[in-house]
Amino acid sequence: MSRERFDHWLLAAEGQLDAARRVDPEALVKTTAARRAIQEELSRTPLAALDVDTRTHAAGVARKIRALDLRIHACGATVLAALDRVLPDAGPRTYGRRGQMRGI
């Protein structure tokens, strides 16, 4: 497994963030699928099988991706909150974090 595959994983996550910021659902679906495919490929190789430099690089990439995931989630939450204010009756019926029914 090369360091480049981990870099591609990071690029896919950055693409997700860009699509989320632009509120581009088609791009978000595409980048999510690309990221999922790379993650599946990476999961087939145990970290112990990698050399020390690649393992260190992979750990750094994983930290960056965790930070990107928080930003992607925040973008989605912002969009949903804005839509809830603009179209309060159009929201889906779901349970919130505290178990309350939303969108009814």
N, C-alpha and C positions, 0 to 999 in steps of 0.2 A: 504494500500500500504506500503510495507516495504522498508527500506533503501537498501536492497539487490537488488531490481529491478533497483534502480538508479545506483548501482554499476555495474550491468550487462549492463546497457546503456553505461556507461563509458568504460567498457571492449570492447563493440562492436565498439565504436569509436576508441579506441586504436588499435583494430584489423584492422580497415579500414586504419589507418595511416601506420601500418606495411605492409599491402598489397600494399598500394600506394608506399611506399619506395622500396619494392621488385619488383615493376611493375608486380604484379601478378593479372591479370584481374579476374581469377576465384575466388580467395580468396576475392578480392574486391567486387565482386557481392554477394558472400555469406555473408560477414560481413555487407554489406550495407542492405541486406534483413533482417538480424538479428536485426540490429539497428532500421530499420523502424518498425519492428514488436513490439519491445520493446517501441519505441516512441508512437505507436498507443495505446498500452496498458496503458502507463503512461498518455496519454492525456485524457483517460476516467475518471480519478479521478481528481477532481478539487483540486488545491493546498490548498484551504481553508479547505478542509476536512482532511488534514494531520495534525499531531501534530507538534508542534513548532520545535522539534529536527529534524524530518524527513524533514520538509520544509527547514530548514537551510542546511541540508545535500544535499537536492535536488538543492538548489541554488548554492552550492559549486561545485557540479557535473556539473551543467549547465555551469558555468564559465570555468571549465576545458574542457568541450566539445567544447565550442566556440573557445578556443585556439587550440584544436586539429583540428577543422574544417579549421582553417586558415592554419595549417601545411599540412593537406591533400590537400587543394587547391594548395598550393605552390608546393607540390610534383607533382601533375598533370600538373601544368604549366611548371615545369622544364622538365618533360618528353616530353610534347608537343613541347616545344622550341627546345629540342635536336633533336626530330624527324623532325622538320621543317628544321633544318640545314642539317641533313643527307639526308632527302628525301623531298626537298622543293616542288617538283611537286606532291607529293603524299598526301598533306594535304587536308582536307575537305574544301569545299567552305562555308565559314561562314562569319558573320559580326563580326568585332572586337569591342572593347569597344567604339571606337570613330565613329562607323558606317561605317568604310571602309570594303570593301569586301576583304576577305583573302582566300588564297588557289586557286587563279585563275592564 
